[in-house]
Amino acid sequence: MDGSQIAAKLAEINLLRSIFTDEELKFSHPDIVEQIDCLTSAGLPVEDCDIDFSLKLKNAEPPVSAVLSVTLPVGYPSVSTPPLVVLRLEQPANSVLIDDRRLCSKFYAWLSQESMSGEPVICAAADWIRSALCKVTTQPSKLPTELPTPASNRNSGEEVRLWILSHHIRNPKKRRVIVEWARELNLQGCCLPGKPGIVVVEGDGNNVSGCARIRLKPTTPSAPAALFNRFHNACSLPHIF
């Protein structure tokens, strides 16, 4: 593991902690962060590990909050190890102020391209979302258009099934990211942990290709078919196959 990557990862975490309050930035395992602080202050080496946290960005007008669920995996930041990020919008129950599906689609397109730099991207992601919400405030019908919506979000009309082998889904948090990402892309299928883990995604061919954003390892696309009516976590459906 490159020591410069660990240093960049810790620097980004410290920058986030200096910008956001404890209410906005919540770590899933605060004890790990405290241990890292102790090792760093003592000048001892820090072993790389997954860092999970949520980041809540509040917007006054329109009254919408954006919540980022983030995993910085071992090896981040690098081109081959991007962050795992899920964006969710919290809007007033009695109204829909923002087209959240459209905004999320554009955000994931931006994140996919930005992650290819191999540099830390979470602070930039927070700035992108704030800019997007501000753009909605000043021009309600528009979102940032610096990057076009990728082809993976446009229907091709061809139904495709993709079988994927991956070690990622042994981690329940990463499995949740896969499920939420699939639902965001309107895909159906299931995922099952194991050695190796198996993910089956079905749906529009271009949307299926969007799974590459989570850096899984695809094997063989199969015949066009639709056997599922939604995306399942096969932990609760062990006989789905």
TAJO-V491637 format. One record per backbone hydrogen bond with DSSP energy under -1.0 kcal/mol. NH is the residue of the N-H (numbers start at 1). CO is the residue of the C=O. Records with the same first field share a line. If there is no record, write none. Layout:
NH->CO + CO
This chain:
6->2
7->3
8->4
9->5
10->6
11->7
12->8
13->9
14->10
15->11
16->12
17->13
18->14
19->15
20->16
25->21
26->54
28->52
32->29
33->29
34->30
35->31
36->32
37->33
38->34
39->35
40->36
41->37
42->38
43->40
44->39
51->72
53->70
54->26
55->68
56->24
57->66
59->64
64->62
65->90
66->57
67->88
68->55
69->86
70->53
71->84
72->51
76->73
84->71
86->69
88->67
90->65
95->92
100->98
103->99
104->100
105->101
106->102
107->103
108->104
109->105
110->106
111->107
112->108
113->109
114->110
115->111
117->114
118->115
125->121
126->122
127->123
128->124
129->125
130->126
131->127
132->128
133->129
134->130
135->131
136->132
137->133
138->134
139->135
142->139
153->150
154->151
160->203
162->201
164->199
165->217
166->197
170->167
171->168
175->171
176->172
177->173
178->174
179->175
180->176
181->177
182->178
183->179
184->180
185->181
186->183
187->182
188->202
189->230
190->200
192->198
197->166
198->192
199->164
200->190
201->162
202->188
203->160
205->158
208->204
209->205
210->207
211->208
212->209
213->210
214->211
215->212
219->163
222->161
232->189
234->191
236->233
240->237
